Amino acid sequence: MGTRDAMVQAGPIEWWQTGVIYHIYLRSFKDTSGDGVGDLRGIIEQLDYLGETLGVDALWVSPFYPSPQKDFGYDISDFTAVDPLFGDLATFDALVGQMHRRALKLIIDYVPNHTSDQHPWFTKSRASRDNPKRGWYVWADPKPDGSPPNNWTSETGGSAWAWDATTAQYYLHSHYPEQPDLNWRNPAVKAAMFDVLRFWLERGVDGFRIDVAHMIMKDPALRDNPPNPEGVPNPFDRQHPDFSAQRHVHDRRHPDLHAVYREMRALLDAYSGERPRMAIGEIEVMPWDDWIAYFGAELDELHLPFNFGLIETPWTASAIRASVDALERALPAGAWPNYGLGNHDRARLASRVGPEQARVAAMLLLTLRGTPTLYYGDELGMADAPIPPALWHDSLGRGADAPALDGRPARRVLRALHASPLAPRGARLSRHQCDSSHGGAAVHAGAVSAPPRVSKGDAGPAGGKLRGHRRRHGTVLHLCARDADRTRDRGPQPHGRARGGARMRVGRGEDRSIHPSGSHRIAAAGYAPPARRRRGHRRGAIRVTLSHRKTYSVQ
C-alpha cells in the first residue's frame, strides 16, 4: 500500500506511534460540579474506564484556559491558568499525576495563532500606538478610502480586519473579531508563547495539539488573496461561504512558519530526556506534498501533522483506498502517518456514515498503519443530537450578539446549498436528507407549529439540511437564487452592513424573500398554515444557519 522507503522507521518507536489518542471535548465529557459543564475532575473520575476498560493510551483535552468563551475556549485570556469553570491548577496537576500513574499520556490544546480580545496583551496593544505591546498583534492602516488593508476574509465570514476607533487602525482576526491574531514575526511574541509551552511542560504535559498550526505566519506585505474561480465551499468543512470566494495563499501557510516549528521541536526535544514529548498540528486539508512539509525537511518540525483526509473523503471503499494510498506514497522516509475520523468541528461519525458503517470505520481507524485519534463517544456509536435553540450557548447561536454577515449576499447561502453533495440534482432538498450539518449553510423550514429540531454540537460537512415539522406543509424548499442589489457601508467600520436578498419558494409555491439585516438576524417570511400555527410562533419562521464552529440562531 505504500513505498518501502516511506515505511522505514527513523529512530525508536515512541508512545505517540503505538498508542491510541482519545480526544475529549471537555465541556461535555463529565460534569462533577453540577453546573452542566464538564470539568477536569470529571476526567480524573473516568481514568480507570479510559485506561483499563477502553484501553486508550493518551488523552487530548480541549482548552481549559480562562476565556470569555466566545469560541468555547479557543479565545484565551490567560495561557497559563485554568478557567474556574473547569477547575484549577491543583486539579490539573492531580490529573497529570493520576494519568502518569496509569501510564497514560496527556496532550493539551495549544492555541498560538490568536488570543482573546480580553487578554492583557491585547488590551495593552489596543490602548495606544505607542504601547510596547502594540507590535504583538497585526495592525495596519486603512486604505485611502477607509476600507480594510486587504481583501482577506475570516473563517467566520466577512473581512478578517476589525476597526479600532481608539487608535484608528485595523487589527487582523482570522476567526472572530474577539480573537485578534498574534504577530509571530515579533520575537517577543515567539518568546512569550514558547514560555507558555515551557510552563505546561514543567507541569508534566506529554504533548500539544497545535490549533490552526498552518496559520501563524502571514504574508508580511499583506497582499490580497486571489479570487477562487470555483468559489464552492468545502462540502466537508464548516468555513463560512465567504471563505470559499478566495484562494487563501497570503493569509496562511507562509513558508516562514517552518522555522518556528523547527525551534518548537528543539524545545520539545530538550524536555524529552525522561520521556518523549510531542506535537501534533491541526493542518487543514491540502495537497499531500504541501501537507508533508509540516514534518520538516529533516523530520525536525511536527511529530504528526493532523490528517483529516478520511474525514473529507466520500465513504466508499475506492475513495478511502485512494486516500490511504496517496498518503503512503507522499510520506517522506521515516515519517509516521496518522488518521482521525471525527473531532469537535465535525458531525459525529455515526451521523455521517450510519451506525453500522461506524463500526466498520472504527475497525479501519484502529488497523491502518499509523496513529489513530478517536473522538470521545464514537466508540459508543454516539450520534448528533438536536438541541432546542433556547438552550444554545455559543456566540453565534445567541442571536442579537451574533456577528453581522458583512455584506455577504443571501444568494451565497443558496449557492452553498446547491453545491452540497447532500443536495440532489436541482437542489430540491427534502426533510429526509442530512440530519446534522451546520456547515457552509443550512436551512430549516416548515410550519412552526412545534419548535424546530436544530442539531447543535458537533458540526458536520457543509451542505443543506432541512427539517419540515409537518409532512404536508412546508416540507420542501425550492431554492431559486437570484442576484440581489446590495450596498456596504464605506469607510473604517468594524462591520459592514448588507442590504439585499434572494428569492425562495417555500412550501406550496409561496414566494418569499430572505435577506441579511443590520440587526444581526436573517428575517424571512414563509408559509405556515394558520390552523397549524400555535400562539407565540411567528408566521412562517425560517431558520438559517451559517457557521464556522458554531451555529447562528436566526429566525
Secondary structure, DSSP 8 states (H G I E B T S, - for coil): ---TGGG-B-SS--HHHHS-EEEE-GGGT--SSSSSS--HHHHHHTHHIIIIII---EEEE---S----TTTTSS-S-TTS--TTT--HHHHHHHHHHHHHTT-EEEEEE--SB--TTSHHHHHHTT-TTSTTGGGB-EE---TTS--SS--B-TTSSBSEEEETTTTEEEE-SS-TTS-BB-TTSHHHHHHHHHHHHHHHHTT--EEEETTGGGS---TT-----B-SS----TTS---GGGGGB--SSSS--TTHHHHHHHHHHHHHHT-SSS--EEEE------HHHHGGGG-TTS-S-SEE---TTTTS-SSHHHHHHHHHHHHHH--TB---EEES--TTS--HHHHH-HHHHHHHHHHHHHSSSEEEEETTGGGT----B--GGG--SGGGGSTTS---TT--THHHHHHHHH-TTS-TT-EE-TTS-SS--BS-EEE-S--SS----B-SS--SSS-----SSSSSS--EEE-----------SS-SS------EEEEETTTEEEEEEE-TTSSEEE-----GGG--TTS-TT--EEE-BSSS-----
